[in-house]
Amino acid sequence: MGDDDANSLENLRKMMNYALIKNCDMNEEMRQDCVDLVITASERYQSNYESAARLVKETMDKKYNESWVVIIGEGFGFEVTHEVKHVLWMYFNSVAVLVYKAGARQAGAFAGA
């Protein structure tokens, strides 16, 4: 592997260590808490998406009340109904992460993602 190839690979690794937020309607405090939590869980459980998702869900349930759903994986599509101001879709490292709150259905309280 040449120097250019090694530099390109190293640059790609650095870029993938930043959170790329694709869609988020959370308030700033909740968004930052959720992103930090996803990064912590992903780093702690690098090869176990289920454990990472469980940590994010349990923490969000405690801090922002229950009914959070967390999906972490390398490839998935989604169409969900969620509470307004309670969804985050992001990428970190090589995985996609979807975090949203699904609560009791109330007229006007939900949006599609």
Phi and psi in degrees as a GROMACS rama.xvg file:
@    title "Ramachandran Plot"
@    xaxis  label "Phi"
@    yaxis  label "Psi"
@TYPE xy
-78.1304  171.036  GLY-2
-60.8721  -39.8122  ASP-3
-63.94  -41.7965  ASP-4
-64.1509  -42.1696  ASP-5
-65.308  -41.4193  ALA-6
-64.7434  -41.0421  ASN-7
-63.6212  -42.8057  SER-8
-65.1228  -41.6954  LEU-9
-65.4875  -40.5863  GLU-10
-63.4505  -40.46  ASN-11
-63.1037  -43.267  LEU-12
-61.1196  -41.3518  ARG-13
-63.9481  -42.0507  LYS-14
-64.2504  -37.0015  MET-15
-75.4769  -9.27429  MET-16
-88.4012  4.97434  ASN-17
-107.37  145.128  TYR-18
-74.2727  129.658  ALA-19
-109.593  107.55  LEU-20
-88.2869  119.56  ILE-21
-89.8123  -37.938  LYS-22
-155.603  132.622  ASN-23
-157.53  128.133  CYS-24
-116.917  13.4538  ASP-25
-71.8026  157.596  MET-26
-68.6431  164.347  ASN-27
-58.3423  -43.5181  GLU-28
-64.1895  -46.3402  GLU-29
-65.1111  -41.6378  MET-30
-59.7038  -48.411  ARG-31
-65.0811  -41.7683  GLN-32
-58.0643  -46.4397  ASP-33
-66.7451  -45.447  CYS-34
-61.5917  -47.0093  VAL-35
-59.8833  -40.2335  ASP-36
-66.0405  -43.5189  LEU-37
-61.1158  -44.0347  VAL-38
-63.0559  -46.4095  ILE-39
-59.9026  -47.8726  THR-40
-64.4274  -40.919  ALA-41
-66.1878  -37.3983  SER-42
-73.5215  -36.8174  GLU-43
-70.4039  -40.1993  ARG-44
-118.407  62.06  TYR-45
-57.0797  -36.0758  GLN-46
-110.652  11.8278  SER-47
-132.48  87.5393  ASN-48
-63.7113  -32.8704  TYR-49
-63.5467  -44.8279  GLU-50
-66.6333  -38.6847  SER-51
-63.1516  -45.2249  ALA-52
-63.1506  -40.0094  ALA-53
-62.8737  -43.3956  ARG-54
-62.0892  -44.5842  LEU-55
-62.8763  -48.3043  VAL-56
-60.6829  -49.7159  LYS-57
-62.8351  -38.0787  GLU-58
-70.0307  -43.1169  THR-59
-65.3989  -39.2049  MET-60
-59.308  -42.6694  ASP-61
-69.6439  -42.9893  LYS-62
-82.0939  -36.433  LYS-63
-122.507  28.0433  TYR-64
70.7061  164.573  ASN-65
-73.1008  176.561  GLU-66
89.6967  22.6953  SER-67
-83.0532  143.524  TRP-68
-121.186  133.985  VAL-69
-129.64  127.984  VAL-70
-124.687  125.6  ILE-71
-129.276  128.557  ILE-72
-172.874  173.043  GLY-73
-87.4807  -14.6166  GLU-74
-168.534  119.171  GLY-75
-161.651  153.538  PHE-76
-108.783  161.901  GLY-77
-153.869  153.203  PHE-78
-147.966  109.173  GLU-79
-130.15  158.011  VAL-80
-105.65  128.579  THR-81
-138.949  162.524  HIS-82
-66.8271  141.055  GLU-83
-61.5522  140.054  VAL-84
68.9999  27.7207  LYS-85
-143.378  45.8721  HIS-86
-138.856  142.464  VAL-87
-140.565  126.714  LEU-88
-123.886  121.583  TRP-89
-148.484  168.071  MET-90
-119.674  141.674  TYR-91
-146.567  131.696  PHE-92
55.2374  -126.07  ASN-93
-106.01  18.1038  SER-94
-123.093  153.644  VAL-95
-97.5774  148.26  ALA-96
-134.977  129.281  VAL-97
-121.819  123.774  LEU-98
-127.166  124.007  VAL-99
-149.677  160.412  TYR-100
-105.772  123.192  LYS-101
-115.494  107.608  ALA-102
-115.715  -161.961  GLY-103
-63.3426  137.058  ALA-104
-72.9347  125.751  ARG-105
-132.868  142.417  GLN-106
-57.8983  127.648  ALA-107
78.3924  1.36853  GLY-108
-97.4768  0.465943  ALA-109
-126.559  158.662  PHE-110
-141.162  153.511  ALA-111
-85.8106  147.957  GLY-112
